[in-house]
Amino acid sequence: MKLRSVAFSLLAASVLAFGGRAVAEVSEITIADQFGIAYLPLMVMQDKRLVEKYTQAAGLGTVTVKWAKFAGGGSMNDALLSGSIDFGVAGLPSLILLWDKTKDTQNEIEGVCAINNTPMYLNTRNPRIQSLKDFTPADKIALPSVKVSIQAITLQMAAAQVFGPENYAKLDPLTVTMRHPDAMVALLSGSGEVTSHFTSPPFMFQELQKSGIRRVLSSKDVVGDSSFIIAYATAKFHKANPKTVGAFLAATEEAMAFINANKREAARIYVKRTKGKEADIPSLMKILNDPDVVFSTTPSGIMKYAAFMYKVGTIKSQPSSWKDLFIPEVHNLPGS
């Protein structure tokens, strides 16, 4: 926590130091996010206009901040490469895949910071399924993006542990791409081909509240503690707009500090942004007080995923350090 506070102070100071000085950077940015409480810092940033606060303080004038919602990392990556968005926020493997794909090109991608560290649960309604060994072709597993989402890669890592490294993709044919809200509805409906859902808070907890829904696997069983979602941008954008990127970092840190100090108000912002109900706030508070749900800009577990993805051939280049994937401004953090 002390390191995060120091990092936030440094970021804020670096941004504020440019106050009053006009800089030729972009006047409009688009930030993309997805579904779930892991994206709460982005919701706080939007609600409190924190990016606008820090771009203004950096002397960038009035910067218009737009927000785009995506169902998965695959479509978000396409939008980032096409220039439709400026900051993508998605599961850790999305960054690794894009870094590998764009390395040493004009569209090279850089991680900006981590956003959230939380376990993910693979839940099922099939009473016959007790472990990964019990899945059959009749059991479809919903997740945000087949083969590329953090749920998909974690499932491959789990399959490698259970069935052997050569069978890491054994469960891939069972996966289907669905937005988390839609997948939860499909799972809880009691009908249809989706009998399982690999998901994140709050959906995984909401599903377990219904009788007959059971957890098969937690990502912590597979990889331990690790960053869940990461913010990233193109190196070209970063080079042309360093103060805008600095403003995004400072806004992210302030949003995280706000969540930790004002969890009930943060829960209300989540309800507001997701068009939820006030009755949801107690359960959201429970999630925010869970010690496994951490909001931090420090990248962690990067090399665990990168090493696996390189070993199975998903990426062609293996980073020597987590810092290879992230902008220098966060290299002082205790990442892994």
C-alpha positions in Angstrom: 0.0 0.0 0.0 2.9 2.4 0.8 4.5 1.7 -2.5 1.2 2.4 -4.3 0.9 5.7 -2.4 4.4 6.7 -3.3 3.8 5.8 -6.9 0.5 7.8 -7.0 2.3 10.8 -5.5 5.0 10.7 -8.0 2.6 10.3 -10.9 0.4 13.1 -9.7 3.4 15.4 -9.1 4.7 14.7 -12.6 1.4 15.5 -14.2 0.7 18.6 -12.1 4.3 19.9 -12.8 3.1 20.6 -16.3 0.2 22.8 -15.2 -0.3 25.9 -17.2 2.0 24.8 -20.1 0.3 24.2 -23.4 1.4 20.9 -25.0 0.5 19.6 -28.5 -1.1 16.3 -27.6 -4.5 14.8 -28.5 -7.6 16.7 -27.6 -9.8 13.6 -27.5 -9.2 10.0 -26.2 -11.2 6.9 -26.1 -10.8 4.4 -23.3 -12.3 0.9 -23.6 -13.4 -1.4 -20.8 -15.5 -4.5 -20.3 -17.9 -6.0 -17.7 -17.4 -6.7 -14.0 -16.3 -5.2 -10.8 -12.6 -5.5 -11.8 -13.3 -2.5 -14.0 -14.5 -0.4 -11.1 -11.5 2.0 -11.2 -12.4 2.8 -14.8 -16.0 3.5 -13.6 -14.8 5.8 -10.9 -12.5 7.6 -13.3 -15.5 8.1 -15.6 -17.9 9.1 -12.9 -15.5 11.6 -11.3 -13.9 12.8 -14.5 -10.5 12.0 -13.2 -8.7 11.7 -16.6 -10.1 15.2 -17.4 -8.8 16.5 -14.1 -5.3 15.4 -14.7 -5.1 16.3 -18.4 -6.3 19.8 -17.4 -3.7 19.9 -14.7 -1.0 18.9 -17.2 -1.7 21.9 -19.3 -3.4 19.9 -22.0 -6.5 22.1 -22.1 -9.9 20.5 -22.5 -9.5 16.9 -23.4 -12.7 15.0 -24.4 -12.7 11.5 -22.9 -14.9 8.9 -24.5 -15.7 5.4 -23.2 -16.3 2.3 -25.2 -17.7 -1.1 -23.9 -16.4 -4.4 -25.3 -17.4 -8.0 -24.7 -13.9 -9.4 -24.9 -10.2 -8.7 -25.5 -10.2 -9.9 -29.1 -12.5 -7.2 -30.5 -10.8 -4.6 -28.2 -7.4 -5.5 -29.6 -8.7 -5.0 -33.1 -10.1 -1.6 -32.2 -6.8 -0.6 -30.6 -4.7 -1.6 -33.6 -7.1 0.2 -36.0 -6.9 3.4 -33.9 -10.5 3.4 -32.9 -9.6 3.4 -29.2 -6.5 4.8 -27.4 -6.5 2.8 -24.2 -7.6 -0.9 -24.0 -8.3 -2.6 -20.7 -8.5 -6.4 -20.8 -7.3 -9.6 -19.4 -3.5 -10.1 -19.0 -3.1 -12.5 -22.0 -4.6 -9.9 -24.3 -1.6 -7.7 -23.7 0.9 -10.5 -24.1 -0.7 -11.6 -27.4 -0.7 -8.1 -28.7 2.8 -7.3 -27.5 4.1 -10.5 -29.3 2.1 -9.7 -32.5 3.3 -6.1 -32.7 6.8 -6.3 -31.3 9.2 -4.2 -33.4 6.5 -2.8 -35.6 4.9 0.6 -35.9 1.9 -0.6 -34.0 3.9 -1.9 -31.0 1.8 -2.3 -27.9 2.9 -1.4 -24.3 1.3 -2.2 -21.0 0.4 1.0 -19.1 -0.4 -0.4 -15.7 -2.3 -3.2 -14.0 -5.9 -2.5 -12.9 -7.1 -5.4 -10.8 -5.9 -8.7 -9.2 -8.7 -11.1 -8.5 -9.3 -14.9 -8.8 -11.7 -16.2 -11.4 -14.1 -19.1 -10.9 -15.2 -21.8 -13.3 -18.8 -22.5 -12.2 -21.1 -25.2 -13.4 -24.7 -26.3 -13.0 -24.0 -29.9 -14.1 -24.1 -32.0 -10.9 -22.0 -34.7 -12.6 -19.0 -32.3 -13.0 -16.6 -32.5 -10.0 -13.4 -31.7 -11.8 -12.0 -30.9 -15.3 -11.9 -34.6 -16.0 -15.7 -34.8 -15.9 -16.4 -32.4 -18.8 -17.8 -33.9 -22.0 -18.6 -32.5 -25.5 -22.2 -31.8 -24.2 -20.8 -29.3 -21.6 -20.2 -25.9 -23.1 -18.0 -23.4 -21.1 -18.8 -19.7 -21.6 -16.0 -17.2 -21.4 -15.3 -13.7 -22.9 -13.2 -14.8 -25.9 -12.2 -18.3 -26.9 -8.4 -18.9 -27.0 -7.4 -15.4 -26.1 -9.2 -14.2 -23.0 -7.5 -14.6 -19.6 -10.2 -17.2 -18.7 -9.4 -19.2 -21.9 -5.6 -19.2 -21.3 -6.1 -20.1 -17.6 -8.3 -23.0 -18.6 -5.5 -24.2 -20.9 -3.0 -23.9 -18.1 -5.3 -25.9 -15.9 -5.9 -28.5 -18.6 -2.1 -28.9 -19.0 -1.8 -29.6 -15.2 -4.6 -32.1 -15.3 -4.2 -33.9 -18.6 -0.5 -33.3 -19.3 1.3 -30.4 -21.1 0.6 -31.9 -24.6 -3.2 -31.7 -23.9 -3.3 -28.1 -22.9 -6.0 -27.4 -25.5 -8.2 -30.4 -24.7 -11.0 -28.3 -23.4 -10.8 -25.6 -26.1 -13.6 -27.2 -28.2 -16.0 -26.8 -25.3 -15.5 -23.0 -25.0 -17.9 -20.5 -26.5 -17.6 -16.7 -26.6 -20.2 -14.8 -24.5 -20.4 -11.6 -22.5 -20.3 -12.3 -18.8 -23.9 -10.9 -18.2 -25.3 -13.1 -21.0 -23.3 -16.1 -19.9 -24.6 -15.8 -16.4 -28.2 -15.7 -17.6 -27.5 -18.7 -19.8 -26.0 -20.7 -16.9 -28.8 -19.8 -14.5 -31.5 -20.5 -17.0 -31.2 -24.3 -16.4 -31.5 -24.9 -20.2 -29.3 -24.6 -23.3 -25.9 -25.9 -24.1 -24.0 -23.6 -21.7 -23.6 -25.6 -18.5 -20.5 -23.8 -17.2 -19.1 -20.3 -17.0 -15.5 -19.2 -16.4 -16.0 -15.7 -15.0 -15.0 -13.0 -12.5 -16.6 -10.8 -9.8 -19.4 -10.1 -9.3 -20.8 -12.7 -11.7 -19.1 -15.7 -10.1 -20.4 -14.8 -6.7 -23.9 -14.1 -8.0 -24.0 -17.4 -9.7 -23.0 -19.3 -6.6 -26.0 -17.8 -4.7 -28.3 -20.0 -6.7 -28.9 -23.6 -5.5 -27.3 -26.1 -7.8 -24.4 -23.9 -9.0 -21.0 -25.1 -7.8 -17.4 -23.9 -8.3 -15.2 -26.4 -10.2 -12.0 -24.4 -10.2 -10.5 -21.1 -9.0 -7.7 -19.5 -11.0 -5.7 -19.2 -7.8 -5.5 -23.1 -7.9 -3.8 -22.7 -11.3 -1.6 -19.6 -11.2 -1.8 -18.3 -7.6 -2.0 -14.5 -7.3 -1.8 -12.6 -10.6 -3.0 -9.5 -12.3 -6.4 -10.0 -13.8 -6.8 -7.0 -16.2 -4.3 -4.6 -17.7 -4.4 -1.2 -19.3 -2.4 -0.9 -22.5 -1.8 1.4 -25.5 0.4 1.7 -28.6 4.0 2.8 -28.2 3.3 5.3 -30.9 0.4 6.9 -28.8 2.6 6.9 -25.7 5.5 8.6 -27.5 3.2 11.3 -29.0 1.2 11.8 -25.8 3.3 11.2 -22.8 1.5 13.6 -20.5 -1.9 12.1 -21.5 -0.6 8.7 -20.5 0.7 10.2 -17.3 -2.7 11.7 -16.7 -4.3 8.3 -17.2 -1.9 6.7 -14.7 -2.5 9.4 -12.1 -6.3 9.1 -12.6 -6.1 5.3 -12.2 -4.2 5.7 -8.9 -6.6 8.2 -7.5 -9.6 6.0 -8.5 -8.0 3.1 -6.6 -7.3 5.2 -3.6 -10.9 6.3 -3.6 -12.2 2.7 -3.8 -10.1 1.6 -0.9 -11.2 4.6 1.3 -14.8 4.8 0.2 -16.0 1.3 -0.6 -19.7 2.0 -0.1 -19.6 5.0 -2.4 -17.6 3.0 -4.9 -20.2 0.3 -4.8 -22.9 2.9 -5.5 -20.9 4.1 -8.5 -20.8 0.5 -9.8 -24.5 0.2 -9.4 -25.0 3.5 -11.2 -22.7 2.7 -14.1 -24.1 -0.8 -14.6 -27.7 0.2 -14.0 -28.0 -2.2 -11.1 -30.0 -1.9 -7.9 -29.4 -0.4 -4.5 -30.1 -3.8 -3.1 -26.9 -5.1 -4.8 -24.7 -2.8 -2.6 -24.3 -5.2 0.4 -23.1 -8.0 -1.9 -20.8 -5.6 -3.7 -19.4 -4.4 -0.4 -18.7 -8.0 0.5 -16.7 -8.4 -2.7 -14.8 -5.2 -2.2 -13.8 -6.3 1.3 -12.6 -9.7 0.0 -8.8 -9.7 0.6 -8.4 -11.5 -2.8 -9.9 -8.6 -4.7 -7.1 -6.1 -5.0 -6.9 -2.9 -7.1 -3.3 -2.2 -7.9 -1.3 -0.7 -10.8 1.5 -3.1 -10.0 1.7 -5.9 -12.7 2.0 -9.3 -11.2 2.1 -12.8 -12.6 3.0 -11.5 -16.0 5.8 -13.9 -16.5 3.7 -17.0 -15.5 1.3 -16.4 -18.3 4.0 -15.4 -20.8 6.1 -18.5 -20.1 3.1 -20.8 -20.6 2.0 -19.0 -23.8 5.5 -19.2 -25.2 5.9 -22.9 -24.3 2.7 -23.9 -26.1 3.5 -21.7 -29.1 0.7 -19.1 -28.6 3.4 -16.4 -28.7 6.6 -16.5 -30.7 8.8 -14.2 -28.5 9.4 -14.7 -24.8 9.9 -11.6 -22.7 12.9 -11.7 -20.4 11.1 -9.6 -17.8 7.7 -8.2 -17.2 9.2 -4.8 -17.8 9.6 -5.7 -21.5 5.9 -5.4 -21.8 5.3 -2.2 -19.9 6.1 1.5 -20.2 9.1 2.8 -18.2 6.9 5.0 -16.0 5.9 1.9 -14.0 9.2 0.0 -13.9 9.8 1.2 -10.4 6.8 -0.9 -9.2 7.5 -4.4 -7.7 6.1 -6.3 -10.6 6.6 -10.0 -11.5 
